[in-house]
Amino acid sequence: MKELRAEFLEILPEYDEDRVHDSDIKKIFKWYNLLHKSDLLVSKEEKNNVKLIVFYFLQETENKKIAWERRES
């Protein structure tokens, strides 16, 4: 378990060691492995694309909201 904690600390150095239990770390690694085996993980580039799409969606939604509010005034 020490190895898993060390690896987890390397990945997420600011995690609260007092609040994160060994079972939590095991679950996270199990989930990661399941996602990896199922080819459901995305690359950094894909994450950035998703973030960009979400940003534009939120921006467009906000613009429509502002336009609607102006229209109602």
C-alpha positions in Angstrom: 0.0 0.0 0.0 3.0 2.3 0.6 3.8 2.1 -3.1 0.2 3.1 -4.1 0.2 6.0 -1.7 3.6 7.2 -3.0 2.4 7.0 -6.6 -0.8 8.8 -5.7 1.2 11.5 -3.9 3.3 11.9 -7.1 0.1 12.3 -9.2 -1.7 14.6 -6.7 0.8 16.1 -4.4 -1.7 18.4 -2.5 -4.2 15.7 -1.5 -5.1 15.5 2.2 -3.4 12.3 3.5 -5.6 12.3 6.6 -8.9 12.3 4.7 -8.0 10.0 1.9 -8.1 6.4 2.9 -6.2 3.4 1.5 -9.5 2.1 0.1 -10.1 5.4 -1.7 -6.7 5.2 -3.4 -7.3 1.6 -4.4 -10.7 2.5 -5.9 -9.2 5.3 -7.9 -6.5 3.1 -9.4 -9.1 0.4 -10.1 -11.3 2.9 -11.9 -8.4 4.3 -13.8 -7.4 0.8 -15.0 -11.0 0.0 -16.0 -11.2 3.2 -18.0 -7.8 2.6 -19.6 -8.7 -1.0 -20.5 -12.0 0.2 -22.0 -10.2 2.9 -24.0 -12.3 5.6 -22.3 -9.5 7.9 -21.2 -8.8 11.0 -23.3 -5.5 12.6 -24.1 -4.5 16.1 -22.9 -5.2 17.4 -26.3 -8.7 15.9 -26.3 -9.3 17.4 -22.8 -8.3 20.8 -24.0 -10.6 20.5 -27.0 -13.5 19.5 -24.6 -12.6 22.5 -22.4 -12.6 24.8 -25.4 -16.0 23.5 -26.5 -17.5 23.9 -23.1 -16.0 27.4 -22.8 -17.6 28.4 -26.2 -20.9 26.8 -25.2 -21.0 28.7 -21.9 -20.0 31.9 -23.6 -22.7 31.5 -26.3 -25.3 30.6 -23.7 -24.3 33.7 -21.7 -24.5 35.9 -24.8 -28.0 34.5 -25.6 -29.1 35.1 -22.0 -27.8 38.7 -22.2 -29.6 39.3 -25.6 -32.8 37.8 -24.2 -32.6 40.1 -21.1 -32.1 43.1 -23.3 -35.0 42.1 -25.5 -37.3 41.8 -22.4 -36.3 45.2 -21.0 
